[in-house]
Amino acid sequence: MAASAFSVLLQLLAPIERVTFTRDVAPILHARCVSCHRPDGAAPFSLLTYDDASRRAALIATVTKQRYMPPWKPEPGYGDFTGARVLTDREIDVIDRWVRAGVVEGDAADLPDPPRWNGGWQLGTPDLIVTLPEYTLRAGGADVFRNFVVAVPVAFARRVRGVEFRPGSRAVHHANIRIDRTPASRQLDENDPAPGYEGVILRSADYPDGYFLGWTPGQVAPLAPAGLAWTLEPGSDLVVQLHLRPSGKPEHMQPAIGLYFTDEAQTRSPAILRLGRQGIDIAPGVSEYRITDSYVVPVDVQVHAVQPHAHYRAREVRAWATLPDGTRQWLLRIATWDFNWQDQYRYSAPFWLPAGTKIDTEFVFDNSDMNPRNPDHPPVRVSWGWRSSDEMADVWVQVMTRTDADRVRLTREVRRKMAAEDAIGCEVLIAREPNHVDLRNDAALLYMELGQPDRAVMHFRAVTRLRPQSAVARYNAGVALEASGRSADAAREYEAALGLDSAYSLAHNNLGNLRLAEGRIADARQHYQRAVETGSDNAEAHNNLGGVLVSLGQIDDAVRQLEIALRLRPAYAEAHFNLARAYATAGRFDEAIGEANEAERSADGKPQLVEQIRQLIELCRRRLRI
């Protein structure tokens, strides 16, 4: 017993090796901190050298012991993620002992080489760098959310395996990057005299299928594995939403985006599930407001990543999966949500969830005075919206499926769920801004997608009142009215569109369809003829004109129109069928059967057309036997 006590005493009296910056602390900072805290990083100061760190030693010890830094919100045990910015207990203790021992620098020979960055690009030199316009953020005031639209100069479709964002200023807190293949977002940007624009993100601007693109301090998405690159089409714009935080002085910035291309073919595609509710309505003073959502996956899915999103009043986020056998698999839990530290979390080991698994999400919001992050004091009523003063409650989940057919089915079903929720969100925003044309159009398009054309008519009609000289507005109203079965009203809208723009190919084509349904073949032919004259790339008009010409026995002219339609759209089932009709009418039965077979191969999901095709094939075969 005495010998044991003596041994312990010797250990206590033994000299404790002092902690130094060069040997003990620098390796921790290099591994955990300097991706942001470096001279050209996103953090407000560097921790790359002893001079940098020693000036803030007490602060470093405090925020690491509190686990406020490095910022990492997921709770341990609720998902194992790559790149976790979490200090071990030992690392926190090393920093604390360094500070308490007097912030000793140590032997320069012990200092490890600092990390190296390729001109600031952590993924290496990009194949293409796209630069945003210069912008100056005001010195003070509330946070700013601004959307910048920039064209991507590619002459042909490129496969993208990686995207890296360089903020260009420490005032940039985070960024979301979407793709718009239409000019709609660019027009909003051009309508704002300053660079970029504030406000709604249009539905035409979206993430590439199966991916989320964004940046937060310290986050760099890895290059995609072989076969998983996504396609960037020529003529696309990047729509970059920046969250900007005033720093007390004007901040000049010009962020840049590096794109990394590959020539490898895309052999696999992920899918995205979005769970969330847009009917958020939080009364002032409510300290525990819950929003829940769920979705049952119809196919097996392999979960790769998760990304939650909410604003200032969210307090807790949870997401989990319940397997068909009742087993619960946690996806994520954030016990103390912080709007300032949002991230995309990728699982260290992707895992499979079988078909029939139910995914649940839950957000808890605190809209009381007791919430220090509440931007409003006293609290105000809060609804869903894009502004940081509004609230959101989304969880995005990136998955892979076993087959492409499974991916198509999953994407189709998830898309309908998301569209239904987006329609609710549009109505919330329209109630706030009833004269917002783009919101009205978005809502109408969502209702058309959901098979509710009567509701689409209401919004398209509102647009015609707001923009009475817009031919597009009258055309859109006509499309919705036609889908509602109100053909006469639809025809009047198409005629009104043509009164505003006589060269509106789509309106001529649709009016031709209505005239053909009325048996007015001459009028239909006239409109189809004008449709192809004013829109040489309108494949539907070429097909419709060809079909009418077949009925009129003008086979050579019909064949020319139908061949143009098929050059524009090779897998156009109706054009193949009409060409088969033309060949059959001319007695070219073998060619008719060949085109009819092509039509059937392209007619997936069109049972009535398939029946007509098979009847034509049987007729041609009987004629060949005569």
C-alpha positions, 0 to 999 in steps of 0.5 A, a space after each residue: 500500500 505504501 509503495 503504491 502511494 509513493 508511486 502516485 506521489 512520484 507521478 504528481 511530482 513529475 514535470 508536466 510537459 508544457 503545451 506549445 503552439 508549434 508542437 501541439 496547437 498549430 496542428 489542431 488549428 491547421 486541421 480544424 480551423 484555417 480552412 476559414 481562418 486564413 488570410 484570404 478565408 471567409 472568417 474575420 481573422 486568420 489563425 495561421 500563425 502564432 502571432 495570429 493565434 496568440 492575440 486571440 488565445 483566450 477567445 479561442 479557448 472559450 469558444 472551443 470549450 463552449 463548442 461554439 467553434 468550429 461551427 458544427 450543429 448536428 448532435 453526435 449519435 444522430 448521423 455519422 457525417 464526413 468532414 465533421 468540424 468537431 474538436 475532440 475532448 483532448 484537442 479542447 483540453 490542449 488549447 485550454 492548457 496552452 492558454 493557462 500555461 501562458 501561450 507559449 510559442 515553442 520550438 520553430 522546428 516543431 511547426 508543421 508546414 501550413 496547408 496549401 491552397 491552389 490560388 485559393 481554389 481548394 478543389 484545384 484550378 477550375 476549368 471555368 471561372 464565372 465572376 459575379 458583378 461587383 457589388 457594394 454592401 452598405 455598412 450597417 442595417 439588417 442582413 441582405 439577401 440578394 440574387 445575382 444572375 450571371 450567364 455561363 459561357 459554354 457553347 455546348 452541354 458540359 458535364 459538371 463534376 464539381 462547383 466551388 464558390 469563392 465569396 470575395 468578402 467576409 461579408 458573404 455568409 452563405 450562398 445558394 446556387 441554382 440554374 435557370 435555363 430560361 431568361 426569366 431570372 435575368 429579366 428580374 436582375 435587369 429590371 433592378 438598377 443595382 447589380 442583382 435583385 432582391 425578392 423571390 426565386 422563380 420556379 424556373 431557377 432550380 438545383 440540377 436534378 438530384 443535387 444541391 449547390 451552395 456554400 457556407 464557411 468551411 464547406 467545399 463539396 467534393 468532386 463528384 465520383 465517376 459517372 455522377 456529373 450533372 449536365 450544364 446546358 448552353 444558354 443557362 444562367 447561374 442564379 446565386 443567392 447571397 446572404 450578406 451581413 453588414 460589417 460596420 463599413 462598406 464591403 466591396 465584393 465580387 464573388 467567383 464560382 469555379 466549375 470543374 468539368 469532365 468528359 465522362 458520361 453520366 451513368 448514374 443520377 441521384 434524386 432529391 427529396 424535399 420534406 417541409 411545409 409552407 403553410 407556416 403561421 406562427 403567432 407572436 409569443 408562441 415559444 413552441 410551434 411545431 411543423 412536421 412532414 413525412 413521406 413514404 419512399 416507394 422504392 429502395 433508396 440509398 441516403 447520401 446527404 441531408 440539408 436542413 433549412 430554416 430561419 432565425 426562429 427555429 430552435 430544433 430540427 429532427 429527421 428520422 426514418 422508420 423502416 417497414 419493420 419498425 426500426 428507427 434510423 436517425 438522419 439528423 438532429 440539431 438541438 440548437 439551430 442557428 441560422 448563421 451556421 447552415 450546412 449540407 451534411 454528407 454521410 460517412 457511409 451511405 445507407 439503404 432504406 427499403 421501399 415503404 420506409 417513412 421519413 419524418 421531419 420536425 421543426 420547433 420554432 420559438 417566436 417569443 421574446 425569450 428567443 435571443 435570435 428572434 429578429 423582432 422585439 416585440 415578436 410579430 406574426 410570422 408566415 412562410 417566405 423567402 425573406 430572412 424575416 419570414 420562416 421556412 422548414 425544409 429538409 432536403 435528402 439526396 438519395 440514389 436508387 437501385 435502377 433508373 426506372 426507380 429514380 424516375 418513379 421516385 422523382 415523379 412522385 416527389 415532384 408532385 408532393 413538392 409542387 403541392 407544397 409550393 402551390 401553398 407557398 405561392 398563395 401565402 406570398 400572393 396574399 402578401 403581394 397580390 400584384 406580383 406577376 411572377 408569383 401569379 405565373 408560378 402559382 398557375 403553372 403549379 396548378 397546371 402541373 397538379 391537374 387543377 386548371 381552374 385554379 390556374 385560370 384564376 392566376 393567369 387571368 389576374 396576370 392579363 389584368 396586370 399586363 393587358 398588353 402581354 400576348 404571353 399572358 393571354 396565351 397562358 390564360 387560353 392554355 388553362 381555359 382549354 385544359 378546363 374544357 372551356 374551348 370557346 373561352 380559350 379560343 377568345 384568349 388565343 385570338 386576343 394573343 394573336 391580336 397583340 402579336 400576330 406572329 405568335 406561333 404557339 397561339 396559332 398552333 393551339 387555335 388551329 387545334 381548336 378549329 380542327 376539333 370544331 371540324 373547321 379544317 380550312 381554318 385549322 390548316 391556315 393557323 398551322 401554316 402560320 404557326 410553322 411560318 412564324 416558328 420554324 422550330 415548332 415541332 408540334 405545329 409541323 406535325 399538326 400541319 402534316 396531319 391535316 395535309 394527310 387528311 386532305 390527301 396532300 401526301 408529299 407536302 405532309 411528308 415534308 412537314 412530318 420529317 421536319 417535326 421528327 428532325 426537331 423531335 426524333 422521339 415524337 410518337 404522334 409525328 411517327 404515327 402521322 408519317 405512317 398514315 401518310 405512307 399507308 395512304 400512298 400505298 407504301 405499307 412496309 414503310 408505314 409499318 416501320 414508322 408505326 413501330 417507331 411511333 409505338 416505341 415512343 408512345 409510352 404512357 399514351 394508351 389511346 395512341 398505342 391502340 391507333 398505332 396497332 390498328 394501323 399496323 394490322 391494316 397495313 399487314 392485311 393490305 400487304 397480304 392482298 
